[in-house]
């Protein structure tokens, strides 16, 4: 699975969604970067896992002593270093590293952050200093559920337990002393069909949606097109094409 993701993210090369036009409404007040701000200060050493092209960490990470931001895709890190030129005052260093093979000494970081990426809770526990904090935001099993049901597939579609529950269990089992889980419900309204399509082509919401080749599988592409159009027709509102997102946030203290 990691090999497939590696190839995908190397091809994408960035995690910039600024060209996709949508509005966002959120039921929950939980905010990933607000949580980081609660626990960080000007002296904090932060490890950010799965940073992609650095778009979020550069623009939204609170100021700290140092942020080391990692991604397992060299192409993403290349993009991140290019993006960094727009933020010359940010004390952020980008490093190529696999989340599941953390290459830092034990008891080093004050905070470890992970947004929309896989984690190894035990490795994170080891590299956190005493009283260190892990902050996670993830995409849960029931994210975009109506869309996944229509296509009969998608990210975590057949998982027996939710991603949030798995992460929660793994973090508890890694001996964190306090673990708090928060469900986050969002409604995204996409301005046009092309905006929604751009999201699906860039993210793993629907498995292999971006890998369809019309020259090789015309029949399947026709089915995919019909299903996409059906979703658009059934979920178009005055605000745009609605997509219900189910995310989760976790704050865990060592």
N, C-alpha and C positions, 0 to 999 in steps of 0.2 A: 504493500500500500504506500509506503514512504517513497519507493522508487517512482510510482505513478505521480505522486504529489510533487516530487522533486522535478520531474520532467515538465509538469504543468507550470510550476512557478518559474522555472528557468525560461520557458517560452513566454509567459506573461511579462516577466521582467520588472513589474511595479505593482503597487497595491493602491493606485490612485483612482478614486471613483468620482473625481470632481466633474467629469464630463457627463455623468449620469444625473439627470434632473429629477428630483423627487423632494417631497416634504415629509417631515417626520413628526409623529405624535407619540409620546411615551407615557404610559400609565404609571410607571415606577419612577421614584426620585433618585434611585441608585445610579451613580455615575462612576465609571472606571477611573477617570482622571481626577475626579473630586476625592475619591477614596485614596488615591496615591498622595494627593496634597495633604490629606489628614495625617498621614504617617511619615511624611518626608520633611526635610529642612535643607538649608543651604550646605549642610555637611554630609548629607546622605549619599551612600554608594548604592546605586540601583542597577539591577540586571533586568533588562527587558528581553523576553524570549519571543521568537517568531515575529520580529519587527517588520518583516516585508521590506518595502522600499523606504522605510523610515518616515513616511508621510505623516502618520499620527504622532509618533514619538517626538518628531521635530516641532510640530505645531502645537501639541497639547500637553506634553509631559511637563509637570511643574519643574522649576529650576531646582537643581540639586548639586551636590559637590561633584559628582560624576555619574553619568549614565553609560553603561556598556550595553549596547543593543545588538542582538544576534539574530541571524537567520541561516537556515541550512542551504539556501540558494545563493551561490556566488553572484548570480545576475542581480538578485534583489539587493545584495550588499553593495554592488557596483552602483545601482540606482540610488541607494541610500546616500552614498558618499557624494554623488552628484547633487542630490537634493540638499545635502548639508551646506553647500555653498550659499544657499539662500538664507541660512541661519548661522552666520559666522560667530555669534556670541553663545551658541548652545554648546555646553560641555558634554558632548555625546561622541562616543567612539563606536564605530560599527565593526562587527567581527563575524566572520563565517563560522557557524557552529550548529551542530545538531542538538535540539532540545533534549533528546534522550541520551546524550553523551556530553554532559556538562564538563567543560575543561577548566574549571576554576577551583582554587583551594577551598577547603571546608571553612565555615565560619567567616566568610569574607563579606557578604552583602548585607546591608540593612534591609533592603526591600527587593523582592523578586516579583516582576509583573509579567503577565502572560495574557494576551488578548487574541482570542479566536485562533488558538493554536494548541497543539498537544503538549502535555507536560508529563514529567516523571516526578511525582511528589517526594519520593525519598531522596532523589538527587538534589532537589530544591531545598529540602530540609537541611541536608548536609552543608550546602554552600551558604545558608543563611547564618548570620551572627546570632548570638543569644538575644532573645526578644525580637528577632527579625520577623518581617511580615511578608506573606505571599498574597498577592492580589490578582484575581483571575476574572476575566470576562469571556464567556463562551457562548457558542450557538447550540441550542438544545435540540433534542430529538424532534419535538413538535414544532420547531421553526418552519414556517411556510407549509404547514401541514395540509391545507386544502390543495395546494399546488402539488405536493408530493403524492397525495392520495389520487389525484387526477392522473398523474404519470405512473403511479404504482411503483415508485422508486424514489430515491433521494438520500441525502446525507443522514445516516443513522436510522433509515426508514424501518429496517428489520431488527434493530437492536432490542434486546429484551428489557433493558433498563435505560433510562435517559442518560445522556452524557453528563448532565449536572449531578445526578446521583452517583455515577461512577467516579467522577472527579472528587465529589464530597467524601465518598468511602475511601478512595485512595489517599486523600489528604489526611483523613482521620487515622488511617492505618499507618501513616508515616510519622505518627506521634506528635503532630501539631497539637498544642494544648487547647486552642480555641478555634473553632471553625464555624463560620456563619455563611449560610447559603441564601441568596436572594433571587427570586424569579423576576425577570424583566420582560414586560410586554410592550411591544412597539407596533405602531401601524405606519407603514411606509406607503406613500401615494406617488406613483410614477406618472410623470407628465404624459409620456407617449408609450406606445408599444415598443418602440426602439430603445427607450430607456430601460424598460423592464428586461428586454432581451439582452441588452448589454450587461446587466447584472448577472443574468443566468449564464452567459457565456464566460464570465470572468470568475465566477465563484463555483464551489462544489455543491451548491444547493441540490441540483439534479445531477446524478452520476452521469458522466461522459456526455453531457449535453453539448459541450463544446467540441467533442471529437467526431461528431457526425460528418460524413463526407457524402455530399449529394451525388458525386460521380460513382460512388460504390454502393450506396444503399438508398436509392430514390424512394422506395416504398416506406422504409422506416422514417425517413425525413418528412414524408407527407403526413404520416401519423403524428409525428412530433409537432408539426405545424398546426394540424387540426386541434390537438390538445392545447397548445399554446393559445390559439385563437379562442377556444372555448373558455379558457381561464380568463382571458381579457374580457370577453363578452359578459361573463358572470360576475366579474369583480370591478367593473368600471363604475366609478362614483363621480360625483361633482368635484371631488378633491383630486381625482386621478385614479389610476389602477391600483387597487388596494392589495397590499401584501402584509399579512400578519406575521410578525416576527416574535419568536419566543427565545429569549436569551437568558443567561444566568450570571450572577456575580458571586464570587466567593472571596472572603477575607479570612485568612488563617494566620494565627500567631504562633511562633515557635515556643 
